[in-house]
Amino acid sequence: MLKEKRPLILVPRETPFSVIHLENMLTLARAGATILPPNPGFYTHPASLDELVDFVVARILDHLGVSNTLLPRWGREGN
């Protein structure tokens, strides 16, 4: 992806991160990748696990430029 100048989004899910994980993520970030841990935002007041998942997926899609109706973008009333 990086070689072709396409967006690379790394969504690391296993914690805790070891030094090797952190060094590899730093190398990727320096090469142009986006590191996007799947941390849900509780400021949206999710009512279910599905809404937590939708939050993370909506952020990933937003970084890829893919329109979605999972969650309004930050600062907007609707999609």
Secondary structure as UniProt FT lines:
FT   TURN            2..5
FT   STRAND          9..10
FT   HELIX           19..30
FT   TURN            31..32
FT   STRAND          34..35
FT   HELIX           42..44
FT   HELIX           49..64
FT   TURN            74..75
//
